[in-house]
Amino acid sequence: MADYAMKLTTRYDGMVVATFPDLPGVSALGVDDEDARSEGLRALAAALAENGGAPRPVPEPA
């Protein structure tokens, strides 16, 4: 699997959001950094698996 950058952002309520700058719309939420990272990897895997039926190709990481 290619390496995609993951950005972790802590929300106002303490929850952590994992996003992928190269893949708009792919995100996950966790109770802490470790949980958000784990959930983010699941979201990334799901997004890459769905690429076969996606209307646009998944870009290569920057």
C-alpha distances in whole Angstrom, upper triangle without the diagonal:
4,7,9,12,14,18,20,24,27,29,33,33,30,27,24,22,18,17,15,17,14,14,18,19,16,18,19,22,23,26,25,22,20,21,19,16,16,17,14,11,13,14,10,9,12,12,9,11,14,13,15,18,18,21,18,15,12,13,11,11,14
4,6,10,12,16,19,22,25,28,31,32,30,27,23,21,17,16,13,14,12,12,16,18,15,17,19,22,23,26,25,21,21,21,19,16,17,17,15,12,14,14,11,11,14,13,10,13,15,14,16,19,18,20,18,14,11,10,8,7,10
4,7,9,13,16,19,22,25,29,29,27,24,21,19,15,14,11,12,10,12,15,17,14,16,17,20,21,24,22,18,18,19,17,14,15,16,13,11,14,14,10,11,15,14,12,15,17,16,19,21,20,22,19,16,13,11,9,7,9
4,6,10,13,16,20,22,26,26,24,22,18,16,12,10,7,8,7,8,12,14,11,12,14,17,19,22,20,17,17,18,15,12,14,14,11,10,13,12,9,11,14,12,11,15,16,15,18,20,18,20,17,15,11,10,8,5,8
4,7,10,13,17,19,23,24,22,20,16,14,10,8,6,7,7,9,12,14,12,12,14,16,17,20,18,15,15,17,14,11,14,14,11,11,14,13,11,13,16,14,14,18,19,18,22,23,21,22,20,17,14,12,11,7,8
4,7,10,13,16,19,20,18,16,12,10,6,6,5,7,9,10,11,13,10,9,10,12,13,16,14,11,12,13,10,8,11,11,8,9,12,11,10,13,15,14,14,18,19,19,22,23,21,23,21,19,15,15,14,11,12
4,7,10,13,16,18,16,14,10,8,6,5,6,7,10,11,12,13,11,9,11,12,13,15,13,10,12,13,10,9,13,13,9,12,15,13,12,16,17,16,17,21,21,21,25,26,23,25,22,21,18,17,17,13,14
4,7,10,13,14,12,10,6,6,5,7,9,11,14,14,14,14,13,10,10,9,10,12,10,7,10,11,7,8,11,11,9,12,15,14,14,17,18,18,20,22,23,23,27,28,25,27,25,24,21,20,20,17,18
4,6,10,11,10,8,5,5,7,8,11,12,16,16,15,15,14,11,11,10,10,11,10,9,12,12,9,11,14,14,12,15,17,16,17,20,21,20,22,25,25,26,29,29,27,28,27,26,23,22,23,20,20
4,7,8,6,6,4,6,9,11,15,16,20,19,18,17,16,13,12,10,9,9,8,8,12,12,10,12,15,14,14,17,19,18,19,22,23,22,25,27,27,28,32,32,29,31,30,29,26,26,26,23,24
4,5,5,5,6,7,11,13,16,17,21,20,18,17,17,13,12,10,10,10,10,11,15,14,12,15,17,16,15,19,20,19,20,24,24,23,26,28,28,29,33,32,30,31,30,30,27,27,28,25,26
4,6,7,9,11,14,16,20,21,24,24,22,20,20,17,16,13,13,12,13,14,18,17,15,18,21,19,19,23,24,22,24,27,27,27,30,32,31,32,36,35,33,34,33,33,31,31,32,29,29
4,6,9,11,15,17,21,22,26,25,23,21,21,17,15,12,11,10,11,14,16,15,14,18,19,18,19,22,23,22,24,27,26,27,30,31,31,33,36,35,33,34,34,34,31,32,33,30,31
4,6,10,13,16,20,21,25,24,23,21,20,16,14,11,9,7,8,10,13,12,12,15,17,16,17,20,21,20,22,25,25,26,28,30,30,32,35,35,33,34,34,34,31,31,31,29,29
4,7,10,13,17,19,22,21,20,18,17,13,10,7,6,5,6,9,11,10,8,12,14,12,13,17,17,17,19,21,22,22,25,26,27,28,32,31,29,31,30,30,27,28,29,26,27
4,7,10,13,16,19,18,17,16,14,10,8,6,5,6,6,6,9,8,6,9,11,10,10,14,15,14,16,19,19,20,22,24,24,26,29,29,27,29,28,28,24,25,25,22,23
4,6,10,12,15,14,13,12,11,7,6,5,6,9,9,8,11,10,6,9,11,9,8,12,13,12,13,16,17,16,19,21,21,22,26,26,23,25,24,24,21,21,22,20,21
4,7,10,12,11,11,11,8,5,5,6,8,11,10,8,10,9,6,6,9,8,5,9,11,9,10,13,14,14,16,18,19,20,23,24,21,23,22,21,18,18,19,16,17
4,6,9,8,8,8,6,4,7,9,11,15,14,12,14,13,9,9,12,10,7,10,12,9,9,13,14,12,14,17,17,17,21,22,19,20,19,18,15,15,16,13,15
4,5,5,7,8,6,7,10,12,15,18,17,15,16,16,12,11,13,12,8,10,12,10,8,12,13,11,12,16,16,15,19,20,17,19,16,15,12,11,12,10,11
4,6,6,9,9,10,13,15,18,21,20,17,19,19,15,14,17,16,12,14,16,13,12,15,16,13,14,18,18,17,21,21,18,19,16,15,12,11,11,9,9
4,6,10,9,11,15,18,20,23,22,20,21,21,17,16,18,17,13,14,16,13,11,14,15,12,12,16,16,14,18,19,15,16,13,12,9,7,8,6,7
4,6,6,9,12,16,18,22,22,19,20,20,16,15,17,15,12,12,14,11,9,12,12,9,10,13,13,11,15,16,13,14,11,10,7,7,9,9,11
4,6,8,12,15,18,22,22,20,21,20,17,17,18,16,13,15,15,12,11,14,14,11,13,16,14,13,17,17,13,14,12,12,10,10,13,12,13
4,6,10,13,16,20,20,19,20,19,15,16,17,14,12,14,14,10,10,13,12,9,12,15,13,13,17,16,13,14,13,14,12,13,15,15,17
4,7,11,14,18,18,17,17,16,12,13,13,11,8,10,10,6,7,10,9,7,10,12,12,12,16,16,13,15,14,14,11,13,14,14,16
4,7,10,14,14,13,14,13,9,10,11,8,6,9,10,6,8,11,11,10,13,15,15,16,19,19,17,19,18,17,15,16,17,16,18
4,7,11,11,11,12,9,6,8,9,6,5,9,8,6,9,12,11,12,14,16,16,18,21,21,19,21,21,21,18,19,20,18,20
4,7,9,9,11,8,5,9,9,7,7,11,11,10,13,15,15,15,18,20,20,22,25,25,23,25,24,24,21,23,23,22,23
4,5,7,8,5,4,8,8,7,9,12,12,12,14,16,17,18,20,22,22,24,27,27,26,28,28,27,24,25,26,23,25
4,7,8,6,7,10,11,10,12,15,15,16,18,20,20,22,24,25,26,28,31,31,30,32,31,31,28,29,29,27,28
4,6,5,6,9,10,11,12,14,15,16,18,20,21,22,24,26,27,28,32,32,30,33,32,31,27,28,28,25,26
4,6,5,6,9,10,10,12,14,15,16,18,20,20,22,24,25,27,30,31,29,31,30,29,25,25,25,22,23
4,6,5,6,9,10,11,13,14,15,17,19,20,21,23,25,26,29,30,29,31,30,29,25,26,25,22,24
4,5,5,6,8,10,11,12,14,16,17,18,20,21,23,25,28,28,27,30,29,28,24,25,25,23,25
4,5,5,6,9,10,10,12,14,15,16,18,20,21,22,26,26,24,27,26,25,22,22,22,20,22
4,6,5,6,9,10,10,12,14,15,16,18,20,21,24,25,24,26,25,24,20,21,20,18,19
4,5,5,7,9,10,11,13,14,16,17,19,20,23,24,23,26,25,24,21,22,21,19,21
4,5,5,6,9,10,11,12,14,15,17,19,22,22,21,24,23,22,19,21,21,19,22
4,5,5,6,9,10,10,12,14,15,17,20,21,19,22,21,19,16,17,17,16,18
4,5,5,6,9,10,11,12,14,15,19,20,19,22,20,19,15,17,16,15,17
4,5,5,6,9,10,10,12,14,17,18,17,21,20,19,16,18,18,17,20
4,5,5,6,9,10,11,12,16,16,15,18,17,16,13,16,16,16,19
4,5,5,6,9,10,11,14,15,14,17,16,14,11,12,13,12,15
4,5,5,6,9,10,13,14,14,17,16,14,12,14,14,14,18
4,5,5,6,9,11,12,12,15,15,14,12,15,16,16,20
4,5,5,6,10,10,9,12,12,11,8,11,13,14,17
4,5,5,8,10,9,13,12,9,7,10,11,12,16
4,5,7,9,10,13,13,11,10,13,14,16,19
4,5,6,6,10,11,10,10,13,15,17,20
4,5,5,8,8,6,6,10,12,15,18
4,6,9,9,8,9,13,15,18,21
4,7,9,9,11,15,17,20,23
4,5,7,8,12,15,17,20
4,7,10,12,16,18,21
4,7,9,12,15,17
4,6,9,12,15
4,7,9,12
4,6,8
4,6
4
